[in-house]
Every structure is written in C-alpha cells, then in structure tokens.
Amino acid sequence: MTAPRGNTPHVSVLRDEVLAALSPTDTDIIVDGTFGAGGYSRAILDASNCRVYGIDRDPRAIAIARDMEVEFEGRLKVLEGCYSDMEALLAVEGVTAVNGVALDIGVSSMQIDEAERGFSFQKDGPLDMRMGQTGETAADVVNSRTEEELADIFWRYGDEKKSRAIARAIVEDRVETPYKRTLELAGLVERVKGRKKKAGKQVHPATYVFQALRIYVNDELGELERGLIAAERLLAEGGRLCVVSFHSLEDRMVKNFMRERAGETSGTSRHLPAVSQNGPSPSFTLPKRKAIKPSSHEESANPRARSARLRVAVRTAAPAWGVSASGGKGEVRGE
C-alpha cells in the first residue's frame, strides 16, 4: 500500500483493479482487512452505498481512520486487531457474513516513512518493526536468537544468500554491544555483503534481512494463512476475495490457497496440509488463474507497484473447508 504525503490523496496499489473485482453494490458489506491509510475503503465507499468494516492492528492507522468514519458516518467502521481475527471482530458488530474481503499484504509506506517505527534501513530509528506495537521487537529477535535461528529467518523470509555469514557476524558483535538501532544493523549487513548492482539499479545490501525480520516479527505468513481461511468462512456465496501481495512468498501462498480451494491442485502448498482428491467440494471459483499486474502507467507513477500482484477468488455455496492454519512464526526451518 502507499501512504498520503501532505494533502495528496491516498491511492492504494491496484486500487481500480481491486474495485472492479469487488464490484460493490449498495447492499454489500465489505471488509478492508488491511485498512492502512484507507485507500481501498475510500474507493469502495465512493463507488456504492455499501458498508465497509476496516481492520488494522496499527494503533496509528486506527487514529487516522477516525476522521474517515465521520466523513462516511454510518457506513464505515474501523476495528483494531489482526485481519486473521476478522470473524470474531465482526461478530461483535453483529456481522456473520460479508460480500467481499480485500487484503493488501505487507508493510505500508506510511510505516516505512516514519523512522521511529524501525522498518527502514535508510533512516535511523529504534530497531522495532512491530506493526501492532506489541510483542517482540526486531531488536529482541536479533539479540536473542541463536546463529542458526537467525540464519534460518534471513533465508526463509528474505531469501538472503549470505544469511549464515550475516547471522555469524551479528552473534559475534552483539556480545559487547546489542543491536538497538536500524542503521547499526544495516551497517553490519553492508560490511558483510558489500554493495553491488542488481538488474541495473542499486539494491541496498540490508533489503532482504530487513524484509525477513519484519515478516518474522509480525508473523506475516502465519497471519496471511489464517486470514485466508477466516475469509473463506466469512464470505457469503458469490462473495469476492481480493488479495494484493508484493513478495513471492506471499503470492505463492495466496495462489496455492485459491487454486487448492478451487479444486485445481492438491497439497501443493508447504504451508497448508495436503487434501485428498475425494475431499470437500470447491469453496471458491477463480475468474482468472493468473495474477493481475499493475498497468505501465501505475508502475511509472508508483515504482513500488511493480512487484504487486492481485489474485481474486469468488466464494461458492460449498461449506468452508475448515482446514486449521499450520506453522506461523514458530515454524522456522533452514532451506
């Protein structure tokens, strides 16, 4: 997702494509599971007289949302929590079924731009990275995990090729001085890796380590896994599930989930248990098997959009499969 700057309106990545896939009507109830700065919610509310429930675990996003709730009084309500808990959060509001769920996976530009949140390797701030501002920080992880555990985190969640060398250097250096600041960690990674160009542009050496720590600290893959299953249970027949992701790990999970639930594959995801060919009826249909990509115009206007992928599934009348989420933060393995 992107964030507003000054008086510039917030425009979410693939906003028009998500809106087209949701096709909200005046009687619909839509869940914006990653509210952020409200880009999807605003587009949905402007397109029809529907109701939207926004969800975000970031208290600062909730604070921003209050003005929008006033603007769309009676049609927008933003709930603090994880989107994987959407069933319980909406049950409190008396809602047991919805017509659409939109998810924009990953960190927001709003969070990256604020140095004090600790997401950026280019700005000095506390090594935090917590989206919900509760639980372990990135500093806690870096300073407490073993060399093997750190290497596995960097490899699994960041595909960092020098994961073991970086982990070794961290463990050696933290004996005298624990890591507390973003630039301290970024500097160590740069010393270990050096700088080199990829695909014609400079890629900061700490990019993948910071990505891996952020995903691990916020249990983003576990959250996505649980959120997809929760959306399956909450969506009414004909309801649309729209998921925008920015990394291959996330996109692969979404693709495998949707194809599996559509009856097109069986047990292809390492994050979900195998399902018998004689198992339940498909709970989704897929309007398109391939991901929807941003237009060249959007990529030019917003370089971050280049890696975005939108996948869409439509709920059938079949019961939800009811497969329990597996793995999550605790399931870290070397590869």
C-alpha positions as a printed Julia matrix, in Angstrom:
335×3 Matrix{Float64}:
   0.0     0.0     0.0
   1.04    3.61   -0.37
   0.58    6.48    2.02
  -0.54   10.07    1.62
   2.01   12.84    1.59
   0.82   16.22    2.72
  -2.51   16.92    1.01
  -2.01   14.3    -1.69
  -4.92   11.81   -1.69
  -4.02    8.27   -0.75
  -4.1     5.88   -3.7
  -3.64    2.18   -2.98
  -1.74   -0.06   -5.36
  -4.05   -1.73   -7.93
  -6.96    0.23   -6.48
  -9.04    0.26   -9.67
  -8.46   -3.44  -10.27
  -9.45   -4.33   -6.71
 -12.56   -2.17   -7.0
 -13.52   -3.83  -10.28
 -13.08   -7.28   -8.75
 -15.15   -6.41   -5.66
 -17.89   -4.68   -7.73
 -19.62   -3.39   -4.56
 -23.39   -2.81   -4.6
 -25.45   -0.67   -2.23
 -26.43   -3.65   -0.07
 -22.95   -5.15    0.24
 -20.82   -5.48    3.36
 -17.1    -5.32    2.53
 -14.1    -5.98    4.76
 -10.93   -3.94    4.17
  -8.68   -6.2     6.21
  -5.57   -4.01    5.94
  -7.02   -0.52    6.31
  -3.74    1.43    6.47
  -4.43    4.94    5.18
  -7.88    3.92    3.9
  -7.27    3.92    0.15
  -9.31    0.83   -0.68
 -12.06    1.74    1.8
 -12.5     5.21    0.31
 -12.68    3.85   -3.24
 -15.26    1.23   -2.21
 -17.39    3.72   -0.29
 -17.29    6.22   -3.16
 -18.35    3.53   -5.64
 -21.56    2.45   -3.88
 -23.73    2.95   -0.83
 -22.31   -0.17    0.82
 -20.94   -0.66    4.32
 -17.22   -1.17    4.97
 -15.51   -2.61    8.02
 -11.83   -1.71    8.11
  -9.35   -3.71   10.2
  -5.82   -2.74   11.2
  -3.51   -3.76   14.03
  -1.55   -0.5    13.86
  -2.92    1.93   16.5
  -1.72    4.87   14.4
  -3.75    3.71   11.43
  -6.78    3.45   13.71
  -6.26    7.04   14.84
  -6.14    8.21   11.2
  -9.32    6.27   10.46
 -11.49    8.23   12.88
 -11.8    11.22   10.52
 -12.92    8.91    7.71
 -15.51    7.34    9.98
 -17.01   10.79   10.5
 -16.88   11.5     6.76
 -18.71    8.25    5.96
 -20.88    8.21    9.07
 -22.88    5.01    9.42
 -21.12    3.33    6.5
 -17.54    2.89    7.75
 -16.3     1.39   10.99
 -12.65    0.62   11.62
 -11.74   -2.1    14.11
  -8.39   -2.53   15.83
  -6.95   -6.01   15.5
  -5.47   -8.54   13.08
  -7.34   -9.37    9.91
  -6.95  -13.06   10.72
  -9.42  -12.36   13.56
 -11.99  -10.82   11.19
 -14.71  -13.34   12.17
 -14.52  -12.51   15.86
 -14.15   -8.78   15.27
 -17.21   -8.64   13.02
 -19.24  -10.94   15.25
 -19.06   -8.25   17.94
 -20.65   -5.92   15.37
 -23.4    -8.45   14.68
 -21.99   -9.4    11.25
 -21.63  -13.09   10.38
 -21.3   -12.94    6.58
 -19.84  -10.43    4.11
 -19.8    -9.89    0.34
 -16.17   -9.02   -0.13
 -12.76   -9.11    1.56
  -9.8    -7.02    0.38
  -6.28   -7.6     1.7
  -3.12   -5.63    0.89
  -0.27   -7.68    2.33
   2.94   -6.24    3.75
   4.25   -3.02    5.24
   2.78    0.35    4.28
   4.76    3.33    3.03
   3.24    5.18    5.99
   5.08    2.82    8.34
   8.34    2.83    6.34
   8.45    6.62    6.15
   8.32    7.02    9.94
  11.84    6.36   11.2
  10.66    5.71   14.76
   8.81    2.59   13.6
  12.13    0.94   12.71
  11.15   -0.52    9.33
  13.63    1.41    7.21
  17.29    0.53    6.69
  17.87    4.04    5.27
  16.66    6.04    8.28
  17.97    5.81   11.83
  15.47    4.68   14.39
  14.88    2.05   17.06
  15.08   -1.49   15.67
  11.38   -2.13   16.23
   9.33   -3.2    13.13
   6.17   -4.09   15.06
   3.02   -3.26   13.12
   0.82   -3.63   16.17
   3.41   -2.2    18.57
   3.1    -5.2    20.9
   5.27   -8.27   21.37
   8.9    -8.82   20.46
  10.76   -6.13   18.55
  13.27   -6.79   15.79
  15.99   -5.87   18.3
  14.7    -8.58   20.66
  14.97  -11.13   17.86
  18.4   -10.02   16.66
  19.84  -10.03   20.17
  18.31  -13.26   21.48
  18.17  -15.83   18.67
  20.98  -18.28   18.03
  23.19  -18.03   14.98
  21.33  -20.91   13.34
  17.91  -19.42   14.1
  18.87  -16.02   12.68
  20.32  -17.61    9.54
  17.12  -19.57    9.01
  14.98  -16.44    9.44
  17.05  -14.47    6.92
  16.98  -17.35    4.42
  13.37  -18.4     4.74
  11.74  -14.99    4.84
  14.26  -12.94    2.86
  15.97  -15.45    0.57
  19.2   -13.88    1.79
  22.08  -15.81    0.22
  24.6   -14.68    2.85
  22.26  -15.49    5.71
  24.77  -17.57    7.66
  27.62  -15.08    7.34
  25.35  -12.24    8.47
  23.99  -14.27   11.4
  27.52  -15.19   12.47
  28.62  -11.54   12.42
  25.57  -10.45   14.43
  26.15  -13.06   17.12
  29.83  -12.14   17.39
  29.24   -8.38   17.54
  26.26   -8.35   19.91
  28.35   -9.81   22.76
  29.79   -6.38   23.51
  27.06   -4.14   22.08
  23.49   -5.37   21.48
  21.78   -4.03   18.35
  19.28   -1.28   19.12
  19.16    0.95   16.01
  18.25    0.32   12.38
  21.39    1.86   10.91
  23.58   -0.24   13.21
  22.15   -3.43   11.74
  22.09   -2.06    8.19
  25.75   -1.11    8.54
  26.73   -4.6     9.66
  24.91   -6.22    6.73
  26.63   -3.85    4.32
  30.01   -4.71    5.8
  29.37   -8.42    5.36
  27.87   -8.23    1.88
  29.34   -5.12    0.31
  27.38   -3.26   -2.35
  26.56   -4.43   -5.84
  24.03   -3.64   -8.53
  21.09   -5.86   -9.44
  19.12   -5.54  -12.68
  20.71   -2.2   -13.43
  19.83   -0.46  -10.17
  21.34   -0.24   -6.73
  19.83   -2.6    -4.18
  20.71   -1.88   -0.57
  22.52   -4.86    0.99
  20.17   -4.86    4.01
  16.96   -5.08    1.97
  16.36   -8.8     2.41
  17.48   -9.0     6.04
  15.08   -6.2     6.99
  12.29   -7.83    4.98
  12.89  -11.14    6.74
  12.91   -9.6    10.21
   9.73   -7.64    9.51
   7.88  -10.72    8.27
   9.07  -12.77   11.24
   8.39  -10.14   13.93
   4.83   -9.63   12.68
   4.23  -13.3    11.83
   3.05  -12.1     8.42
   2.93  -15.5     6.73
   1.03  -17.02    9.64
  -1.3   -14.02    9.62
  -1.9   -14.4     5.88
  -2.52  -18.13    6.21
  -5.05  -17.65    9.0
  -6.61  -14.66    7.27
  -7.3   -16.56    4.05
  -9.04  -19.32    5.98
 -11.04  -16.77    8.01
 -12.14  -15.0     4.81
 -13.29  -18.32    3.36
 -15.53  -18.88    6.39
 -16.88  -15.32    6.46
 -17.67  -14.79    2.77
 -21.22  -15.43    1.6
 -21.95  -17.24   -1.66
 -20.78  -15.01   -4.52
 -18.5   -13.04   -2.17
 -15.17  -11.91   -3.6
 -11.74  -12.38   -2.04
  -9.13   -9.94   -3.4
  -5.52  -10.19   -2.22
  -2.68   -7.88   -3.26
   0.81   -9.09   -2.39
   4.31   -7.75   -3.04
   6.64  -10.69   -2.37
   6.86  -14.14   -3.94
   6.41  -15.9    -0.58
   3.06  -14.21   -0.04
   1.89  -14.51   -3.63
   2.74  -18.22   -3.69
   0.67  -18.81   -0.55
  -2.31  -16.92   -1.98
  -2.05  -18.69   -5.34
  -1.81  -22.15   -3.77
  -4.67  -21.45   -1.36
  -7.02  -20.21   -4.08
  -6.17  -22.96   -6.55
  -6.47  -25.64   -3.9
  -9.83  -24.34   -2.69
 -10.98  -24.13   -6.33
 -10.15  -27.83   -6.72
  -7.33  -27.21   -9.17
  -4.45  -28.54   -7.07
  -3.96  -30.81   -4.09
  -1.4   -30.32   -1.36
   0.92  -28.09   -3.4
   1.49  -25.54   -0.63
   4.09  -26.25    2.02
   2.07  -24.02    4.35
  -1.19  -25.98    4.06
  -1.87  -29.69    4.61
  -2.45  -31.96    1.64
  -6.08  -32.57    0.71
  -7.47  -35.8    -0.66
  -8.82  -35.77   -4.2
 -12.02  -37.15   -2.66
 -12.14  -34.21   -0.27
 -14.61  -31.33    0.05
 -16.27  -29.53   -2.85
 -14.52  -26.39   -4.13
 -15.23  -23.4    -1.9
 -14.01  -20.88   -4.5
 -14.01  -20.37   -8.24
 -11.27  -18.38   -9.99
 -12.31  -15.71  -12.51
  -8.67  -15.63  -13.62
  -5.96  -18.17  -12.91
  -3.15  -15.68  -13.41
  -2.37  -12.76  -11.16
  -3.42   -9.26  -12.22
  -0.47   -6.9   -12.57
  -0.31   -3.08  -12.42
  -0.56   -1.09  -15.64
   2.57    0.51  -17.06
   1.08    3.88  -16.12
   0.72    2.87  -12.47
   4.22    1.42  -12.38
   5.61    4.71  -13.72
   3.68    6.74  -11.15
   4.5     4.43   -8.25
   7.66    2.28   -8.59
   6.66    0.15   -5.59
   3.67   -1.1    -7.58
   5.94   -3.02   -9.96
   6.1    -6.06   -7.71
   2.39   -6.05   -6.82
   0.14   -8.96   -7.79
  -3.63   -9.18   -7.34
  -5.38  -12.54   -7.11
  -9.16  -12.91   -6.97
 -11.47  -15.76   -5.95
 -15.27  -15.97   -5.76
 -16.99  -17.92   -2.98
 -19.19  -20.86   -3.91
 -22.12  -22.28   -1.94
 -19.96  -25.16   -0.65
 -19.06  -25.19    3.04
 -15.7   -23.78    4.05
 -13.06  -26.49    4.17
 -12.25  -25.74    7.78
  -8.54  -26.56    7.47
  -6.7   -25.26   10.51
  -3.79  -22.88    9.97
  -0.39  -24.52   10.33
   3.04  -23.12   11.05
   3.43  -19.41   11.54
   6.21  -17.73   13.5
   7.24  -20.87   15.33
   7.84  -22.88   12.18
  11.27  -21.67   11.1
  13.31  -24.12    9.09
  16.55  -23.94    7.21
  16.37  -24.5     3.45
